[in-house]
Amino acid sequence: MSRRTAKRPKTPARPGPAPVTGASPCPCGLPAAYRECCGRLHRGEAEAVTAEQLMRSRFSAFAVHDAAYLMRSWDPETRPPEVELDGRLRWVRLEILGRTDGGAFHVEGTVSFRAHFTDRGETGSMEENSRFRRYEGRWVYLDALPES
């Protein structure tokens, strides 16, 4: 995690993941229901076509606490033995700040993003420029580039 900022919210935040049902808007921010957007990737019914789509699906996995998907979508060379999700964090919004390559015909790409959260009544955000690559034909998260 690169940069993290916090400020007081106007109203207290609820702890834990946001309740997401199939018909709920997708946490990734695209104008689709969760079941038709990132839910398909989480359930294994589809694969990410671009690095950005994988980034969005991983943000949604953090939002719905899907640790299994996070592990599956992580490059085996950099994947930790396990992912522990903090039940106090609620991931609330994703902003894509930029991208390089990572398209349907690329083998590598980066996605720069800002992820907004609440943690015990405090709002904050973190920024990262993530690297992705194709592994066995599918997009996986490799790591975060160091801050410049």
C-alpha positions as CSV (number, residue, x, y, z in Angstrom):
1,M,0.0,0.0,0.0
2,S,1.5,3.2,-1.1
3,R,-0.1,6.4,0.2
4,R,-2.8,6.5,2.9
5,T,-4.8,9.5,4.1
6,A,-7.6,9.8,6.6
7,K,-10.1,12.4,7.7
8,R,-13.3,12.4,9.9
9,P,-16.5,11.3,8.1
10,K,-19.7,13.3,8.4
11,T,-21.6,10.2,9.7
12,P,-20.2,7.1,11.5
13,A,-19.3,4.2,9.2
14,R,-20.5,0.7,9.6
15,P,-17.7,-1.8,10.2
16,G,-17.1,-4.8,8.0
17,P,-17.8,-5.4,4.3
18,A,-20.6,-3.6,2.5
19,P,-23.6,-5.9,2.1
20,V,-23.6,-6.9,-1.5
21,T,-26.2,-9.0,-3.1
22,G,-26.4,-10.1,-6.7
23,A,-28.6,-7.2,-7.7
24,S,-26.5,-4.6,-5.8
25,P,-24.4,-2.2,-7.8
26,C,-20.9,-3.7,-8.3
27,P,-18.3,-2.3,-5.8
28,C,-15.9,-1.7,-8.6
29,G,-17.8,1.3,-9.8
30,L,-18.9,0.2,-13.2
31,P,-22.7,0.6,-13.9
32,A,-23.7,-3.0,-13.6
33,A,-25.1,-5.3,-10.9
34,Y,-22.5,-7.2,-8.9
35,R,-23.7,-10.6,-10.2
36,E,-23.2,-9.5,-13.8
37,C,-19.9,-7.6,-13.3
38,C,-17.3,-8.8,-10.8
39,G,-19.5,-11.5,-9.4
40,R,-19.0,-13.6,-12.6
41,L,-15.2,-13.4,-12.1
42,H,-15.5,-14.2,-8.4
43,R,-17.6,-17.3,-9.1
44,G,-15.2,-18.5,-11.8
45,E,-17.7,-18.1,-14.6
46,A,-15.5,-15.6,-16.5
47,E,-11.9,-14.4,-16.6
48,A,-10.7,-10.8,-16.7
49,V,-10.1,-9.7,-20.3
50,T,-7.9,-6.7,-19.2
51,A,-5.6,-5.8,-16.4
52,E,-8.0,-3.0,-15.4
53,Q,-10.9,-5.5,-15.2
54,L,-8.8,-7.7,-12.9
55,M,-8.0,-4.7,-10.8
56,R,-11.6,-3.8,-10.5
57,S,-12.5,-7.4,-9.6
58,R,-9.8,-7.6,-6.9
59,F,-11.1,-4.3,-5.4
60,S,-14.6,-5.9,-5.3
61,A,-13.2,-9.0,-3.7
62,F,-11.7,-6.9,-0.9
63,A,-15.1,-5.2,-0.6
64,V,-17.1,-8.5,-0.3
65,H,-14.3,-10.3,1.6
66,D,-13.6,-12.9,-1.0
67,A,-10.1,-14.0,0.0
68,A,-10.2,-17.1,-2.2
69,Y,-10.6,-15.0,-5.3
70,L,-7.8,-12.7,-4.2
71,M,-5.5,-15.8,-3.9
72,R,-6.6,-17.2,-7.3
73,S,-6.0,-13.9,-9.0
74,W,-2.5,-13.3,-7.5
75,D,0.7,-14.3,-9.4
76,P,2.1,-17.5,-7.8
77,E,5.6,-16.0,-7.7
78,T,4.5,-13.1,-5.4
79,R,1.4,-14.6,-3.7
80,P,1.5,-14.7,0.1
81,P,0.7,-18.0,1.8
82,E,-2.7,-16.5,2.9
83,V,-4.7,-13.3,2.8
84,E,-6.1,-11.9,6.0
85,L,-8.9,-9.4,5.5
86,D,-9.5,-6.8,8.2
87,G,-13.2,-7.0,9.2
88,R,-13.0,-3.3,10.4
89,L,-12.2,-2.0,6.9
90,R,-15.1,-1.2,4.5
91,W,-13.9,-0.6,0.9
92,V,-16.4,2.0,-0.5
93,R,-15.1,3.4,-3.8
94,L,-12.5,2.8,-6.5
95,E,-10.9,5.4,-8.8
96,I,-8.8,4.4,-11.7
97,L,-6.1,7.0,-12.1
98,G,-4.3,5.6,-15.1
99,R,-3.2,2.5,-16.9
100,T,-0.4,1.3,-19.3
101,D,-0.9,-1.6,-21.6
102,G,-2.9,-4.4,-20.0
103,G,-5.3,-4.9,-22.9
104,A,-6.6,-8.0,-24.5
105,F,-3.5,-8.4,-26.6
106,H,-0.9,-7.4,-24.0
107,V,1.1,-9.7,-21.7
108,E,1.8,-7.0,-19.0
109,G,0.2,-3.9,-17.8
110,T,-0.1,-1.5,-14.9
111,V,-3.2,0.1,-13.3
112,S,-2.9,3.1,-11.0
113,F,-5.8,3.5,-8.6
114,R,-7.1,5.2,-5.4
115,A,-9.2,3.0,-3.2
116,H,-11.4,4.7,-0.6
117,F,-12.3,3.0,2.7
118,T,-13.7,3.5,6.2
119,D,-12.0,2.1,9.2
120,R,-13.6,2.5,12.7
121,G,-15.4,5.7,11.8
122,E,-12.5,7.2,9.9
123,T,-12.4,7.7,6.1
124,G,-9.3,7.2,4.2
125,S,-7.8,6.2,0.9
126,M,-4.7,4.4,-0.4
127,E,-3.0,4.7,-3.8
128,E,-1.1,2.1,-5.7
129,N,0.3,1.5,-9.1
130,S,-0.2,-2.2,-9.6
131,R,1.6,-4.5,-12.0
132,F,-0.2,-7.3,-13.8
133,R,0.9,-10.0,-16.1
134,R,-0.5,-13.0,-17.9
135,Y,0.2,-16.3,-16.3
136,E,-1.0,-19.4,-18.1
137,G,-3.1,-17.2,-20.4
138,R,-5.0,-15.2,-17.7
139,W,-4.4,-11.9,-16.0
140,V,-2.9,-12.0,-12.5
141,Y,-1.8,-9.4,-10.0
142,L,2.0,-9.3,-9.7
143,D,2.9,-6.5,-7.2
144,A,2.9,-2.8,-6.5
145,L,5.4,-0.5,-8.2
146,P,7.4,1.6,-5.7
147,E,6.4,5.2,-5.3
148,S,8.3,7.7,-7.4
